Amino acid sequence: MKEAIGTKNQWKPEYYNQTASFVAKYGEGLFPLLRAKENECILDLGCGTGKHAHEIALAGASVIGIDASQHMIKKAKESYPHLEFRTGNGEDFQLERKVDAVFSNAALHWMKRPERVISSVNRCLKTGGRFVGEMGCKGNVASIIQALYQALEEYGIEKKEIYNPWYFPSVGEYTTLLEQGGFEVCYVSSFVRPTELAKENEGIKGWIANFAGDFLAPVDESVQGEVVKRVESIAREHLYENEKWIADYKRLRFLAIKK
């Protein structure tokens, strides 16, 4: 069997905005840690469709948004033409000038070489600059991942054929990486955040469509719908209550200062 290498997740900006609005909503909880100031220059790393970049700019800051998805960047430019957006790799990017802060919400766990990410962030920050982020923590969406693996196994797909695109570290692991990367960690926490996947957003089916394309990649398109239904059936025992899908989110949030 061929081993899976690299993400193939296809981002669909319009569908994402319609069905995953909770990502931006919960990301607003980072703003008190960021404390954006007028005339600062702030990088939004993994900016997606640009909503947070726009909100940071309302504080009077100059914002640069970077995302690996050309489709997301195109949508961000269309939605907020007054802001600067560019396609870039979070594991290896450079800016023409140093920034005061780097903000990242729900993006760092898509970057599987965290040492490179932290090095790139350090390189673009001014001394004393802030790195503020939230990402999936160890154990994030564990029930969904298990359901995906089980359903795929039933359809003859071995685990080594499946590319898991996510990196969910423990608090201790990521704190150590930040400190080794030249940062002083001022705040770090992990917390459970049960997250409703609304019916109008297609519940767990919509979540898989947005975020778990890599898991379905080894399966013929003609049966992907059946696999998703099987995932729903398996996950229902743990994640469906009171006629609602509740994803088992666990988050890691931090504030680190460049030494």
Protein Blocks (a to p, Z undefined) as FASTA:
>chain_A
ZZdehjfbdcdfklmmmmmmmmmmmmmmmmmmnopaehiacddehklnommmmmmmmnop
acddddfblklmmmmmmmmmmbccddddfklccdfbdcfbdcdehklmmpmblmlmmmmm
mmmpcehiacddddddehiaklmmmmmmmmmmmnopafklpccfbdcddfklmmmmmmmn
opacfbdcdddddddddfklopmmlmmmmmmmmmmmmpcfklmmmmmmmmmmmmmmmmgg
ghiacddddddddddddZZ
